[in-house]
């Protein structure tokens, strides 16, 4: 059944219900006055009147979409009342003999048109008010949907722009790493280029979307770490500790790489010294907490956000508002810790 058909049936059912209510009112009034009257007379009168109102109101409802002025309403009201009164006379004149109630006497028709007019004014005003309220509601709802769609598109564009900042950022840093060794160790430079190609191929073929599974993000991180491990050899140790139960958690793509890159760059204890980095994830109070710790000199002076951490913080705000964030701080024992938190959820 189409929505148009359902709306039509609901419209007529409402007027039938109104007719039954009016019949109950008038018939109980007859009984309250101690009089008697055949049930069929009042029932037929009220049902024909209410159904007739539902049918004859369709004309002004269709016309009011094109003509909305006061004069248009007056003309449509008079037309509706004339049609409604004529409907009452015609249907009752036909039904009363068929139902065995004899001929129907409606009285002098000119006076009937005047008599029915006040009631039709009330019906017309009530229905038009409801229709206007419903139309305004639909307009407001459609406006909200359009605004939500526009806002969603703007958010998508902003997220793509922020993610677009991260891709060339880590690419340039990786190329700088390769250029720093290409004249000293050609074989190492060749290995770095190969692993960088693997990383780029993985990130560029990733399906579009604002979130990926944590397991996929760790896979991307491992490709990046393969470059860094080849570059620093035994000087760099990176451990990734993620509970298997969290691997389906949803995270923005390329969210871990800037934190690890920051730890490698600023957590390096110095030439020849070994650097250790720990990447871990846990679920805490309905949030997913990601942390990257290093054993370098720690945070010195005011904390400033570079391109990687700054873009990451802005992406988190776009996606989760105040429910997510990133923080960089010195550890009590030694080194620095970058913490990132966001609402925990699984699935698409």
C-alpha positions as CSV (number, residue, x, y, z in Angstrom):
1,X,0.0,0.0,0.0
2,X,1.4,3.4,-1.0
3,X,1.9,6.2,1.4
4,X,-0.7,8.2,-0.5
5,X,-3.3,5.5,-0.1
6,X,-2.5,5.2,3.6
7,X,-2.9,8.9,4.1
8,X,-6.3,8.9,2.3
9,X,-7.6,6.1,4.4
10,X,-6.4,7.8,7.6
11,X,-8.0,11.0,6.5
12,X,-11.4,9.4,6.0
13,X,-11.1,7.2,9.1
14,X,-10.6,10.4,11.1
15,X,-13.9,11.9,9.8
16,X,-15.8,8.6,10.4
17,X,-14.5,8.6,14.0
18,X,-15.6,12.3,14.3
19,X,-19.1,11.3,13.0
20,X,-19.4,8.5,15.5
21,X,-18.4,10.9,18.3
22,X,-20.9,13.5,17.2
23,X,-23.6,10.8,17.0
24,X,-22.8,9.7,20.6
25,X,-23.1,13.3,21.8
26,X,-26.4,14.1,20.1
27,X,-28.1,10.7,20.8
28,X,-27.1,10.8,24.5
29,X,-28.5,14.3,24.5
30,X,-31.8,12.9,23.2
31,X,-31.8,10.2,26.0
32,X,-30.9,12.8,28.6
33,X,-33.9,14.8,27.7
34,X,-36.2,11.8,28.2
35,X,-37.1,11.6,24.6
36,X,-36.9,8.7,22.1
37,X,-35.7,8.7,18.6
38,X,-34.6,5.9,16.2
39,X,-30.9,5.3,16.4
40,X,-30.6,5.2,12.6
41,X,-31.7,8.8,12.1
42,X,-29.0,10.5,14.2
43,X,-26.3,7.9,13.1
44,X,-27.1,8.5,9.4
45,X,-27.1,12.3,9.8
46,X,-23.8,12.5,11.6
47,X,-22.0,10.0,9.5
48,X,-23.1,11.6,6.2
49,X,-22.2,15.0,7.6
50,X,-18.7,13.9,8.8
51,X,-17.9,11.9,5.7
52,X,-19.2,14.7,3.5
53,X,-16.9,17.1,5.3
54,X,-13.9,14.8,4.7
55,X,-14.8,14.5,0.9
56,X,-15.7,18.2,0.3
57,X,-12.6,19.5,2.2
58,X,-10.4,17.9,-0.4
59,X,-11.2,20.7,-2.9
60,X,-10.0,23.6,-0.6
61,X,-7.0,21.5,0.5
62,X,-5.9,21.1,-3.1
63,X,-6.6,24.7,-4.0
64,X,-5.0,26.3,-0.9
65,X,-1.5,25.1,-2.1
66,X,-1.8,27.6,-5.0
67,X,-3.9,30.4,-3.3
68,X,-3.1,31.3,0.3
69,X,-4.5,34.8,0.7
70,X,-7.4,35.8,3.0
71,X,-9.8,36.2,0.1
72,X,-8.9,32.8,-1.2
73,X,-9.7,31.3,2.2
74,X,-13.1,33.1,2.3
75,X,-14.0,31.8,-1.2
76,X,-12.9,28.3,-0.4
77,X,-14.8,28.3,2.8
78,X,-18.0,29.4,1.1
79,X,-17.5,26.8,-1.6
80,X,-16.8,24.1,0.9
81,X,-19.9,24.9,3.0
82,X,-22.2,25.0,-0.1
83,X,-20.8,21.6,-1.3
84,X,-21.0,20.1,2.2
85,X,-24.7,21.2,2.7
86,X,-25.6,19.9,-0.8
87,X,-23.8,16.6,0.0
88,X,-25.9,16.3,3.3
89,X,-29.1,16.9,1.4
90,X,-28.3,14.5,-1.5
91,X,-26.9,11.6,0.5
92,X,-29.6,11.7,3.2
93,X,-32.4,12.0,0.6
94,X,-31.0,8.9,-1.0
95,X,-30.2,6.8,2.1
96,X,-33.3,7.5,4.3
97,X,-35.7,5.7,2.0
98,X,-33.2,2.9,1.4
99,X,-32.8,2.3,5.1
100,X,-36.6,2.3,5.7
101,X,-36.7,5.7,7.5
102,X,-39.0,7.4,4.9
103,X,-38.3,10.6,3.0
104,X,-35.8,12.9,4.4
105,X,-37.0,16.4,5.2
106,X,-34.1,18.9,5.2
107,X,-36.3,22.0,5.3
108,X,-35.9,25.1,3.3
109,X,-32.6,24.8,1.5
110,X,-31.6,28.6,1.4
111,X,-31.9,28.6,5.2
112,X,-30.0,25.3,5.5
113,X,-27.0,26.8,3.7
114,X,-27.0,29.7,6.2
115,X,-27.6,27.3,9.1
116,X,-24.7,25.0,8.2
117,X,-22.3,27.8,7.6
118,X,-21.2,28.5,11.2
119,X,-20.5,24.8,11.8
120,X,-18.5,24.6,8.5
121,X,-16.5,27.7,9.5
122,X,-15.4,25.9,12.7
123,X,-14.6,22.7,10.7
124,X,-12.7,24.6,8.0
125,X,-10.7,26.7,10.5
126,X,-9.8,23.6,12.6
127,X,-8.7,21.5,9.6
128,X,-6.8,24.3,8.0
129,X,-5.0,25.0,11.3
130,X,-4.0,21.4,11.6
131,X,-2.9,21.3,8.0
132,X,-0.8,24.4,8.4
133,X,0.8,23.1,11.6
134,X,1.7,19.8,9.9
135,X,3.0,21.7,6.8
136,X,5.2,23.8,9.1
137,X,6.4,20.8,10.9
138,X,7.4,19.1,7.6
139,X,9.1,22.2,6.4
140,X,11.1,22.4,9.6
141,X,12.0,18.7,9.5
142,X,13.1,19.0,5.8
143,X,15.1,22.1,6.7
144,X,16.8,20.2,9.5
145,X,17.5,17.2,7.3
146,X,19.1,19.5,4.6
147,X,21.2,21.3,7.2
148,X,22.3,18.0,8.7
149,X,23.2,16.8,5.2
150,X,25.2,20.0,4.5
151,X,26.9,19.8,7.9
152,X,27.8,16.1,7.2
153,X,29.3,17.1,3.9
154,X,31.3,19.9,5.4
155,X,32.5,17.6,8.1
156,X,33.5,15.0,5.5
157,X,35.4,17.6,3.5
158,X,37.2,18.9,6.6
159,X,38.2,15.4,7.6
160,X,39.5,14.6,4.2
161,X,41.5,17.8,4.2
162,X,43.0,17.0,7.6
163,X,43.8,13.4,6.6
164,X,45.3,14.9,3.4
165,X,47.7,16.9,5.6
166,X,48.9,13.7,7.3
167,X,49.6,11.7,4.1
168,X,52.2,14.2,2.6
169,X,53.5,15.0,6.2
170,X,54.7,11.4,6.9
171,X,55.6,10.9,3.2
172,X,58.0,13.9,3.3
173,X,59.5,12.7,6.6
174,X,60.0,9.2,5.2
175,X,61.7,10.6,2.1
176,X,63.9,12.7,4.3
177,X,64.9,9.6,6.2
178,X,65.7,7.8,2.9
179,X,67.7,10.8,1.6
180,X,69.8,10.9,4.7
181,X,71.1,7.3,4.1
182,X,71.1,6.9,0.3
183,X,74.7,8.0,-0.2
184,X,76.0,6.1,2.9
185,X,74.1,2.8,2.4
186,X,72.5,2.2,-1.0
187,X,71.1,-1.2,0.0
188,X,69.4,0.3,3.1
189,X,68.0,3.2,1.0
190,X,66.6,0.6,-1.5
191,X,65.0,-1.3,1.4
192,X,63.4,1.9,2.7
193,X,62.0,2.8,-0.7
194,X,60.5,-0.7,-1.1
195,X,58.9,-0.5,2.4
196,X,57.6,3.0,1.8
197,X,56.0,1.8,-1.4
198,X,54.3,-0.9,0.6
199,X,53.0,1.6,3.0
200,X,51.7,4.0,0.3
201,X,50.0,1.1,-1.5
202,X,48.3,0.1,1.7
203,X,47.1,3.6,2.6
204,X,46.0,4.5,-0.9
205,X,44.0,1.3,-1.5
206,X,42.2,1.6,1.9
207,X,38.4,1.8,1.4
208,X,36.9,5.3,2.0
209,X,35.5,6.0,5.4
210,X,36.0,8.0,8.5
211,X,36.9,5.0,10.7
212,X,38.7,1.6,10.4
213,X,39.2,-1.3,12.7
214,X,42.0,-0.9,15.2
215,X,43.6,-4.1,13.7
216,X,43.8,-2.4,10.3
217,X,45.3,0.7,11.9
218,X,47.9,-1.4,13.6
219,X,48.7,-3.1,10.3
220,X,49.3,0.3,8.7
221,X,51.5,1.2,11.7
222,X,53.6,-1.9,11.3
223,X,54.3,-0.9,7.7
224,X,55.5,2.5,8.9
225,X,57.6,0.8,11.7
226,X,59.2,-1.4,9.1
227,X,60.7,1.7,7.6
228,X,61.8,3.1,10.9
229,X,63.3,-0.3,12.1
230,X,65.3,-0.6,8.9
231,X,66.5,3.0,9.3
232,X,67.5,2.7,13.0
233,X,68.3,-1.0,13.1
234,X,69.0,-2.2,16.6
235,X,68.8,1.3,18.0
236,X,65.0,1.3,17.9
237,X,62.8,-1.1,19.8
238,X,59.0,-0.8,19.3
239,X,56.5,-3.0,21.2
240,X,52.8,-3.0,20.3
241,X,50.6,-4.3,23.1
242,X,46.9,-4.5,22.1
243,X,44.4,-7.0,23.5
244,X,42.8,-9.1,20.8
245,X,39.4,-8.2,22.2
246,X,40.0,-4.6,21.1
247,X,41.1,-5.2,17.6
248,X,37.5,-4.6,16.2
249,X,37.3,-1.2,17.9
250,X,36.8,1.7,15.4
251,X,39.4,4.4,15.1
252,X,40.2,7.1,12.5
253,X,42.7,6.0,9.9
254,X,46.3,7.1,10.4
255,X,45.7,8.1,14.0
256,X,48.6,6.1,15.5
257,X,51.3,6.9,13.0
258,X,51.6,10.7,14.0
259,X,52.0,9.7,17.7
260,X,54.7,7.1,17.0
261,X,56.5,9.5,14.6
262,X,56.5,12.1,17.3
263,X,57.9,9.6,19.8
264,X,60.7,8.5,17.4
265,X,61.6,12.1,16.6
266,X,61.5,13.6,20.1
267,X,62.2,10.5,22.1
268,X,65.5,9.7,20.6
269,X,68.0,9.8,23.5
270,X,70.9,10.8,21.3
271,X,73.4,9.4,18.7
272,X,74.3,5.8,19.3
273,X,71.8,5.4,22.2
274,X,69.0,3.0,22.0
275,X,65.4,4.2,22.0
276,X,62.4,2.2,23.2
277,X,58.8,2.9,22.3
278,X,55.6,1.2,23.6
279,X,52.3,1.3,21.8
280,X,49.3,0.1,23.8
281,X,45.5,0.2,23.8
282,X,42.9,-0.4,26.5
283,X,39.2,0.1,27.2
284,X,38.5,2.6,30.0
285,X,35.1,3.9,31.1
286,X,33.5,3.4,27.7
287,X,36.4,5.0,25.9
288,X,39.2,3.5,23.8
289,X,42.6,4.8,25.2
290,X,45.6,4.7,22.9
291,X,49.0,5.5,24.3
292,X,52.5,5.8,22.9
293,X,55.4,6.0,25.3
294,X,59.1,6.7,24.7
295,X,62.1,6.7,27.1
296,X,63.7,9.9,25.7
297,X,64.3,13.2,27.4
298,X,60.6,13.9,27.8
299,X,58.7,17.1,27.1
300,X,60.8,20.2,27.6
301,X,59.2,23.6,27.7
302,X,55.7,24.4,26.4
303,X,54.0,21.6,24.4
304,X,53.5,22.7,20.8
305,X,51.5,20.7,18.3
306,X,53.2,19.9,15.0
307,X,51.4,19.1,11.8
308,X,50.8,15.4,12.8
309,X,49.5,16.0,16.3
310,X,47.6,19.1,15.4
311,X,45.8,17.5,12.5
312,X,45.0,14.4,14.7
313,X,43.5,16.6,17.4
314,X,41.3,18.5,14.9
315,X,40.2,15.2,13.3
316,X,39.2,13.8,16.7
317,X,37.2,17.0,17.4
318,X,35.4,16.9,14.0
319,X,34.4,13.2,14.6
320,X,33.7,13.0,18.3
321,X,33.5,16.6,19.6
322,X,34.4,16.8,23.3
323,X,34.3,13.0,23.6
324,X,37.8,12.6,22.2
325,X,41.2,14.3,22.5
326,X,45.0,13.9,22.5
327,X,47.5,14.9,25.1
328,X,51.3,15.0,25.2
329,X,53.1,15.0,28.6
330,X,56.3,13.9,30.3
331,X,56.3,10.6,32.2
332,X,57.1,10.6,35.8
333,X,60.0,8.1,35.5
334,X,61.5,9.1,32.1
335,X,60.4,10.0,28.6
336,X,57.1,11.2,27.2
337,X,53.6,9.8,26.7
338,X,51.1,10.7,24.0
339,X,47.6,9.7,25.0
340,X,44.6,9.6,22.7
341,X,41.1,8.8,23.7
342,X,37.8,8.4,21.8
343,X,34.4,6.8,22.3
344,X,34.6,3.0,22.2
345,X,32.5,1.3,19.6
346,X,32.7,-1.7,17.2
347,X,31.2,-2.4,13.9
348,X,30.7,-0.1,10.9
